Amino acid sequence: MGTHLLRHTAASRMLGNGASLKDIADVLRHRSINTTMIYAKVDFRRLAAVVSPWPGSRS
């Protein structure tokens, strides 16, 4: 689990800092962007806990 967590954390941080999936794939040495997408997921549940509602939204 340790290496997967490290790769997920690195991919998520790189994505958050504006790296492209191609850039992340190159760093993680993936041949397929589909593999990179597994590691570069955004955790929307955790994100929703820290974001403010959009101005004018009803939520």
Backbone bond lengths (Angstrom), bond angles and torsions (degrees), N, CA, C in turn:
res aa  C-N    CA-C-N  psi(-1)  N-CA   C-N-CA  omega(-1)  CA-C   N-CA-C  phi
1 M - - - 1.460 - - 1.523 110.90 -
2 G 1.327 118.03 -30.72 1.456 121.17 -175.86 1.515 113.94 -59.19
3 T 1.326 117.24 -45.42 1.467 119.09 -178.95 1.523 111.22 -69.87
4 H 1.326 117.01 -34.77 1.465 119.23 178.40 1.525 110.82 -67.10
5 L 1.323 116.43 -40.34 1.462 120.77 178.07 1.524 110.42 -64.30
6 L 1.315 116.91 -42.17 1.460 121.22 177.71 1.523 110.81 -60.99
7 R 1.328 116.98 -45.99 1.463 120.86 -179.21 1.524 110.96 -66.41
8 H 1.337 117.24 -39.87 1.464 121.18 178.14 1.530 110.30 -63.92
9 T 1.330 116.53 -45.97 1.460 121.00 -179.83 1.524 110.67 -61.68
10 A 1.319 116.74 -46.14 1.470 120.31 179.50 1.522 110.96 -61.88
11 A 1.325 117.00 -46.02 1.464 120.51 -179.09 1.523 111.46 -64.09
12 S 1.321 117.24 -42.98 1.471 120.98 -179.92 1.522 111.29 -64.21
13 R 1.319 116.58 -41.92 1.474 119.77 179.43 1.520 111.47 -68.18
14 M 1.322 116.44 -40.91 1.464 119.16 177.85 1.523 110.52 -62.86
15 L 1.327 117.14 -42.61 1.458 121.71 178.28 1.522 110.28 -62.12
16 G 1.314 116.26 -43.74 1.462 121.14 178.30 1.515 114.00 -63.55
17 N 1.319 116.48 -25.72 1.461 121.31 179.08 1.525 112.66 -94.24
18 G 1.340 116.15 9.60 1.458 119.84 172.55 1.517 116.08 96.90
19 A 1.320 118.89 5.93 1.462 120.07 178.41 1.525 109.69 -70.01
20 S 1.301 116.07 147.51 1.460 120.47 177.04 1.531 109.22 -80.55
21 L 1.323 116.02 161.80 1.462 119.37 176.05 1.516 110.93 -60.79
22 K 1.317 117.45 -34.16 1.477 121.65 177.61 1.522 110.04 -63.37
23 D 1.326 117.22 -43.62 1.473 120.65 177.62 1.524 111.04 -60.91
24 I 1.330 116.06 -44.77 1.460 120.80 -179.55 1.523 110.07 -64.91
25 A 1.330 116.37 -42.86 1.469 120.50 178.22 1.524 110.78 -58.91
26 D 1.321 116.61 -40.02 1.467 119.89 179.48 1.524 111.36 -64.70
27 V 1.338 116.90 -43.00 1.462 120.70 -179.62 1.534 110.38 -66.18
28 L 1.331 116.65 -41.81 1.461 120.74 -178.96 1.525 112.43 -82.98
29 R 1.316 115.75 -3.15 1.467 123.23 178.53 1.523 112.93 60.92
30 H 1.335 114.95 42.05 1.460 120.68 176.43 1.522 109.56 -90.01
31 R 1.302 116.20 141.95 1.467 121.09 174.66 1.518 110.79 -84.13
32 S 1.326 116.44 -24.96 1.461 121.07 -175.26 1.529 110.67 -119.71
33 I 1.328 115.70 134.75 1.467 120.99 175.38 1.531 109.41 -63.38
34 N 1.334 117.44 -30.41 1.467 120.57 178.75 1.523 111.59 -60.46
35 T 1.309 117.48 -37.72 1.468 121.12 176.51 1.520 109.86 -66.42
36 T 1.309 116.77 -41.72 1.467 121.21 179.76 1.523 110.45 -62.72
37 M 1.326 117.11 -37.73 1.460 120.81 -179.13 1.526 111.60 -62.31
38 I 1.318 117.69 -28.24 1.467 121.28 176.89 1.528 109.63 -63.25
39 Y 1.308 116.89 -41.63 1.458 121.73 -177.62 1.523 112.99 -81.60
40 A 1.324 118.18 -25.72 1.465 121.92 -172.79 1.528 112.59 -100.17
41 K 1.314 116.96 30.61 1.462 120.45 178.50 1.520 110.45 -72.57
42 V 1.321 114.98 150.03 1.457 121.01 173.83 1.523 107.40 -99.12
43 D 1.317 117.19 131.72 1.461 122.02 178.65 1.534 108.15 -85.86
44 F 1.334 116.10 91.71 1.459 121.15 -174.15 1.524 112.71 -66.54
45 R 1.331 119.21 -30.99 1.466 120.74 177.44 1.526 110.65 -63.85
46 R 1.316 116.71 -46.94 1.464 119.81 179.63 1.524 110.76 -68.60
47 L 1.315 116.64 -36.12 1.460 120.93 178.62 1.521 110.66 -64.91
48 A 1.317 117.98 -41.24 1.463 122.10 -179.36 1.522 111.86 -61.84
49 A 1.318 117.02 -27.49 1.464 120.69 -179.35 1.523 112.62 -71.79
50 V 1.320 118.17 -17.35 1.465 120.19 -175.94 1.525 114.74 -117.52
51 V 1.311 118.11 -4.66 1.462 120.13 -178.43 1.514 111.05 -93.31
52 S 1.316 115.27 153.95 1.455 121.12 174.77 1.520 109.26 -89.31
53 P 1.338 117.38 152.94 1.466 119.38 176.65 1.530 110.79 -62.20
54 W 1.307 115.14 150.11 1.470 120.78 177.52 1.517 107.81 -66.40
55 P 1.350 118.08 134.69 1.488 119.61 179.62 1.531 110.74 -55.02
56 G 1.309 115.35 130.40 1.459 121.12 179.16 1.517 114.37 87.82
57 S 1.329 117.47 -3.91 1.466 118.90 179.32 1.516 109.58 -79.19
58 R 1.306 116.68 161.42 1.467 121.87 -178.33 1.516 113.21 -92.47
59 S 1.326 119.00 -1.81 1.466 121.58 -176.70 1.495 111.72 -78.44
